[in-house]
């Protein structure tokens, strides 16, 4: 029986990461379940030469130019969707061990309502800790702020098995995301206009609007290096996070609540701007201004909106975290 899952790693000038992490993916991916594929975004370093030399049987998809993260995955899945039922979008800085893919595949096989699932995401540098990018499953509060089982804002928890139960979530990490190929194409894939950051949250929102579910399956564990593209203090990251969060809300909220929520977010973002200014982080403060300016321009491209509001009206993670001092998911009123 041919493999049912394509494990696609998108690479751009990442030879060092491929050397460090790809061998584990090849070693621990059961070929009866998954086929490892590297899609190269027009790399100009030694990536492709290394892959051809070290793994001559590895399947490669070569793009003539850098299509970016979102469109790179979109094109790779368009080229392979007819061969596989599912795809794992796997970051090039992820290490896997043991049977990491099997639990994900078995879960979606037994739960056809699940359109996307993620493993437990742990830190590659400190494996006892959750990793920031998705931990053990992500959620959104009433204002569209993301948080996770295992990570709220900058508070990252130690993994003590406290979130080892599979759970339906709002969004799954893009570092290791298994998704139904036909569904991925149906909802439009990753939004290329996001460039980077929150594109997987937006995708999962559209998956849920399409009537399918997103789950965390902690029986599967992977180890993510994280932070390889932009450090947390980088103003470009601040810009992308603020802009894309606004775009995501504008796209996926119905008319009856969208204007009110976006107004509230403008007020909250003004507080964040003031906090950056007071702290001397003028680059981050300027990034928030640019984010709102570009959002006002870019939102005009999104003219179709759903009728269902999927945000939790009873969760305000800012209030819980800063005023109630609820710093971990297990201390929230769930």
N, C-alpha and C positions, 0 to 999 in steps of 0.2 A: 504494500500500500504506500502510495506517495505521501510525502509530508503534507500536512494540512495548514501549517502556519509558516509564513515568511517572517524571518527575524531580520529586519532591515536596519542596518547601521548607516547613517548618513555621515559622510566624511568630507571635510574641506581642510586641506593642509594640516591634517592631524596625525602625521606619521608616528609621533611619539606616543600619542594616546592609543593608536592601533597596536603598536608594539607592546604596550603595557597591558591592555585590556582584551583585545580580540582573542588571544589564545584561550582565555578562560571561556569565552562564549562558544568557540568552536568545540572545545573539549567537553563542555557540560550541556550542550544542546543535543538532545536525542534526535538523530536524523530521521527516525520514524515519525516524529512529530513536527520538527521544525527544520527549515532550510535557512542557513545563515547567508545573507546577501549584504554586500557593501555597495552602497550607491555613492559614487564620488562626484562632488560638486565642482568639477573642473580644477582639481588640485594642481598646484605648481611646485609642490615639494616632492619628496620621494615616496609619497603614499602608495601610488599605484605600482611603482616598481617594487616596493617592499611586499605588497600583497601578492603580486604575481610570482615573486621569488619564494616567499615563505609559505604561501598557501596556493599552489598552482591549481587546485581543484575548486577553490572558492569562487562562487558566482559573483561577478562584478556587473554593476550598471554604471556606465561612464557618461556623464553629462559634459558637453563642450564648454559650459560656462557655469559660474556659481549661481544657481537658481535661488539660493537662500534656504533657510531651514524649512519653512512651510511649503513652498512650491517644490523644493527638492523631494520631500516626502510625498507630496501629491503626485508628482510625476512618477516616482518609483512605484507607488501603489497602482497608478493607472496602468503601468507596464506589466505588473505581476498579478493583478487581482483575478484574472481569469484562471490562474493556476492554483491559487490558495484561497481558503475560506476566511482566514484571519491574517493580520499582520501585527507583529510587535514592532513599534517604533522604539528602538533602543539607542540611547545615547552612546557615543563612542567612548565616554569616560565611565562606563558601567562594567563592573566585574560581577560574574555570576559563579555560583558554586552548586554542586550536587544537581538534583533534578529541579531546576528553577522553572522550567517551562511547563512541565507536566501538570502541576496544580492549576495553573492558569487555563491550560487547555481542557482539563477535566471539568473545571468550573463552568466554562462557557458551553461545553458539550451537554452538561446536565442542567443548565439554566439558559434556555434560549432567549429569555427576556433580557439577558445581559448583553448589551451592545459593546461595552468596553470594560476592561478590568485592569487593575494594577497590582503588582506585588508589594510586599513591605519593602520600603526604601530605607536602607541603612547607609551610614557613612563609610566610604572606602578607607578613610584615614583613621577612623575610630569606630570600629564595627559595633560597639555596644550602644552607640548613639543613633537615633533616627537622623535621616538626612533632610535638610531644609526643603528640598524641592517637592516633596509629596508625602514623606513619612508613611503613615499607614492609612492614607485616604483623606481627601480634601472636601471641604464644605464652603458655603458662602453664607454670609449673614444678610440681614435686611438691607444693608447698604452696598452689598456686592463685594465686601472684603473677604478674601480667601483665608482659610486657616485649616489645620490638619489635626488628625489624631496623631499626636506626637510632636506637633510644632504649631505654636501660635505666635505670630509676629516673629520676634527674634529669640523666643524661648524654645529651645530644642530639648526634648526629653531623652533620657536614657531608655532603651528598649528593655523592659523587664517582663515582656509578655503580656502587658496590660491591654494591648490592642490586637490580640491574636485571633479574634473572632471575625470572620468575613462580615462585611457590612455594606449596605447600599450607601453610596456617597454622591456628592454633587459633582465632583471632578476628580480625575485621576492624573497622576503625574505624567508629563511627557517624556520623562527620562526613561520610562519603561512602561509603555502603554500598549496593551493588546486590544485590537479593535476589529470588529466585523467589517470585512472589506466592502461588501455591498452597501452596508449602512454608511460607512465612511464616504463613499462616493455619492450616495444619495443626499447626504446633508451638506456636501460641498467641500469636505476635507478641511485642512487647516487654512485659516484666512491669511493669505500672503501679505496683505496690507499691514498685519500686525508686526511683521519683521521678526520680532522675538519677544518672548515673555507673555504669558497668559493665553497664548494661542491654543493650548490644550484645554484650558478651562472653558474657553469659548466653544471649542469643538464638543466637549462633553455636555455643555448646556444645550447645544443643538441636538445632540443625540437624545437627551432627555425630552426635549420638546417633540421629537419624532416618536415618542412613546416607548423608548427602550431605557434600560437601566444601566447605571455605572456602579461597579463594585470594587472594593478592596479585598484582595485574597492573600492574607498574610502567611498562608502556608508556603507561598513562594517568597524567597528573599533575594534581593540583589543589592549591590554595594556601589554607591554613586560617589564619584569624586566631587562633582558640583563646583560651582563658582569659577569654572574654567574660562568662561567667555567674558564676563564682566564682574568685577568685585562689587560687594554690596554697597559701597560708598560711591560708586561711579555715577555721576550725574546723568549719563546716558541711560543707565539702568533705571534711575528714578524717573526720567522722562518716559521711557517705554512702559513702565509699570503704571504710571498715572494715566497716560494717554490710552493705553490698551484697555485698562479697566473701564474707563468712560465709554470707549467704543463698544465694549462687550455689553455694558448695561444698555446702551442705546439700541443695539441690535436685537437684544433678546428679551426686552421687557415690553409688555403691552402698553398701549397709549394711556390707559386709565391710571397707571402708576409711574410711568417712565419719567414724566416731567417733574413730579414731586421728588422722586428718588435722586434724580440728577441735580436738582436744586440743593437738596441736602448734601450731596457729595461736593458740590462747589463750596459750600460753607465749611465742610470738614477739610477739604483740600486747602482752603484759605488758612485754617488753623495749622495744618502741616507746613504751609509756606512760612507762616510766622515763626514756627518752631525752628525751622532751618535757619531763618534769618537771625534769630536770637542766638543760635548756636554757632553762627559764623559760617554755616555751610551755604554760601551764596550760590554756588554752582547748582546744588540740589534745589534751592529755592527758585532759581531761574528756570530749571528744568520743569517745574510744576507749571509755571506761566506758559512755557512753550507747549507743554502737553495740552493745556486747555485751549490754546490758540489753534493748534493743529487738529484737535478733536472737533472744534467748531467747523473747520473746513472739511474734514474727512467724513463726518457723520452724514453729510448730504448724499453720499453714495449708498447709504442703507435706507431704503424706503419701505421695506416690508417688515412688519413687526408681528409677533405672535399675539394670541389672545390670552395666554396663560402666564401667570407670574409664578416662577419656580423658586423665588427667593423666600427664605424662612422669615416671616414677619415677626417672629418672637425672639430672634437672636440678634443681639447687638454686640459684636465681639469687642468693639472699642470700649463700650461700657463695662463689659465683663472683665476685660483685661486690665484696664487702667483705673477704674473706679471700684470694682469689686475685688480686684487682685486675684482673679481667676486665671492663672498663668498656664494651666495645662487643660487638655481636653477632658480628662477624667474629673476635673473639679467643676466643669460646667453643668448646668441643669439640663441634662439630656433625657 
